Amino acid sequence: MKTLHIDYSKCIGCETCEFVCRFVHSTPRIMMTRTTDGLMMPLYCRHCEDPNCARVCKQGAITRDAHGAMVLEPLKCRGCVSRACMLACPFAAMLETDKGVMLTKCDLCAERRGRGMGPACVDMCPCGAISHADASELAALDTPEARAAEALVLAHIRPGSGPSGAKGS
Amino acid sequence: MPAMNFNFLCPGPAAPAGRSVGIIGAGPSGLAAAGHLSCLGYQVEVYDKLPKPGGLMLFGIPGHRIPRQRIADATRRMEREHGVVFHPQTKICCSAPMFEEEGDHFCREVLGLKDLVMRHDASIICTGSWKSRRMGIEGEGLAGVYSGLEFLFPIRAARYASAKVKTPEVKGKDVIVVGAGHSAVDAAHGAVGLGAASVTMLYRRTAREAPCGSYEIERLKEMGVVWRELATPLKVLGSESAESLEARIGGEVETLPAQAVIAAIGEIATPPFAKELGLEEVRKGEVHWLHMTAIENVFVAGDALTGPSKIGKAIYSGLKAARSLANWLDLKAQNRLAEYAYDDLVAKDERFRK
């Protein structure tokens, strides 16, 4: 069961993750964001242990694949305008597009995994800030610097509330 | 730390395709293009003026941000597993006079563009943006006034033991950095590291608008850097070398002591043969084929095309140019170029128009 982990303290905001994702998937599933306070960060899917997005989806269109990635199945999704999954995601990682069901999310590069490769953003981050890590490796990545930087990011995604909702994997 | 993987588009070495491509510039866009094309089985040769591939990821951005080893291991993998040939310290001859930009110190060999074009089936120019923008104020020519690159490049390059590169002397000096982009932050950081007596940053707008982001500014303040916003430099004062800087800060004119002034206010693209290659038309999208220059088998990508950007954009541009080049060679090999109504398609591509 592997997930994506970004150490925000190592991120320099170079946007490589987003543009590599864009090249591979046409519509990026990791988004570089800048707050009005001038804080820059890539928003990404954590493939949570108990994901809100899957729980609120009435179609059951977001499911876990054999490698642990939460994937959106476009054939089940009907692109409902309530956008429950988008609203439910505590990490702002469900993204709207202008194609098909008009929603997309990270699937940890499912097609690439099928060919023995990993997520493209992990390969190409110049700073080594992104890891495709097993649950057992996450503790080592959770350094005090990483935690402090993550807290800054979360304060912007969820102003006024502490970490709540979905439990990260 | 694992290496970067410019060959991220293939799981392993590809079967030889019998095509040869030359890439000028081993920065983010050149390496991304080289990675993509070597994954298609092309024989890729990369030419760069610097002693190591990596461009400004290695020679501009400090190692605490981009680990040196992560880049070095990535280019070694390109060589060993994908047969990419690197020609370091090789400059492809420019239309502008030589030895005028940072990083020229290392060149041992100078090739003409024609040699290169003849040698390969196609080439991509990924030379980046190396010329520094100037402040355009009085006293800018004094000793002790640097551009961001003039200041940062030698700090990283000095370790390659070139007698021509000297680390800037700022120990015990009052240093003023103008600008608030990433290179301004790195210059301020570098000045602190080199033992400057004081480091002050001047920015014309506020921290909320700073291109480097407010997080970086907070971190610099923690290191003792003085942050002054809504500040415009007016004049560098001094007899032979810089002694102080006159600036308008929030409406008031102040004179700040400064034995070193670093104007990190951006770079300008310096592609070779900009006119001959019709790069202005490429920028506007008035071209026959995506990323193709006026010479039909010469492509262009990265900051050389768009002007200074971020690593991500440069990589994306390199990947797109590589894809475009491969598609073009395919169609050419089938003798089918004539049937492709490319003029319209390119002109309609909004993303390409920037």
Boltz contact constraints between the chains, C-beta under 6 A:
constraints:
  - contact:
      token1: [A, 12]
      token2: [B, 65]
      max_distance: 6.0
  - contact:
      token1: [A, 14]
      token2: [B, 310]
      max_distance: 6.0
  - contact:
      token1: [A, 14]
      token2: [B, 311]
      max_distance: 6.0
  - contact:
      token1: [A, 14]
      token2: [B, 312]
      max_distance: 6.0
  - contact:
      token1: [A, 15]
      token2: [B, 310]
      max_distance: 6.0
  - contact:
      token1: [A, 15]
      token2: [B, 312]
      max_distance: 6.0
  - contact:
      token1: [A, 16]
      token2: [B, 311]
      max_distance: 6.0
  - contact:
      token1: [A, 16]
      token2: [B, 312]
      max_distance: 6.0
  - contact:
      token1: [A, 16]
      token2: [B, 315]
      max_distance: 6.0
  - contact:
      token1: [A, 19]
      token2: [B, 312]
      max_distance: 6.0
  - contact:
      token1: [A, 19]
      token2: [B, 315]
      max_distance: 6.0
  - contact:
      token1: [A, 19]
      token2: [B, 316]
      max_distance: 6.0
  - contact:
      token1: [A, 23]
      token2: [B, 316]
      max_distance: 6.0
  - contact:
      token1: [A, 23]
      token2: [B, 319]
      max_distance: 6.0
  - contact:
      token1: [A, 37]
      token2: [B, 208]
      max_distance: 6.0
  - contact:
      token1: [A, 37]
      token2: [B, 214]
      max_distance: 6.0
  - contact:
      token1: [A, 38]
      token2: [B, 208]
      max_distance: 6.0
  - contact:
      token1: [A, 38]
      token2: [B, 210]
      max_distance: 6.0
  - contact:
      token1: [A, 38]
      token2: [B, 213]
      max_distance: 6.0
  - contact:
      token1: [A, 38]
      token2: [B, 214]
      max_distance: 6.0
  - contact:
      token1: [A, 39]
      token2: [B, 213]
      max_distance: 6.0
  - contact:
      token1: [A, 39]
      token2: [B, 214]
      max_distance: 6.0
  - contact:
      token1: [A, 39]
      token2: [B, 215]
      max_distance: 6.0
  - contact:
      token1: [A, 40]
      token2: [B, 213]
      max_distance: 6.0
  - contact:
      token1: [A, 115]
      token2: [B, 11]
      max_distance: 6.0
  - contact:
      token1: [A, 116]
      token2: [B, 11]
      max_distance: 6.0
  - contact:
      token1: [A, 117]
      token2: [B, 11]
      max_distance: 6.0
  - contact:
      token1: [A, 120]
      token2: [B, 8]
      max_distance: 6.0
  - contact:
      token1: [A, 123]
      token2: [B, 5]
      max_distance: 6.0
  - contact:
      token1: [A, 123]
      token2: [B, 8]
      max_distance: 6.0
  - contact:
      token1: [A, 124]
      token2: [B, 8]
      max_distance: 6.0
  - contact:
      token1: [A, 126]
      token2: [B, 57]
      max_distance: 6.0
  - contact:
      token1: [A, 126]
      token2: [B, 66]
      max_distance: 6.0
  - contact:
      token1: [A, 126]
      token2: [B, 311]
      max_distance: 6.0
  - contact:
      token1: [A, 127]
      token2: [B, 66]
      max_distance: 6.0
  - contact:
      token1: [A, 128]
      token2: [B, 1]
      max_distance: 6.0
  - contact:
      token1: [A, 128]
      token2: [B, 70]
      max_distance: 6.0
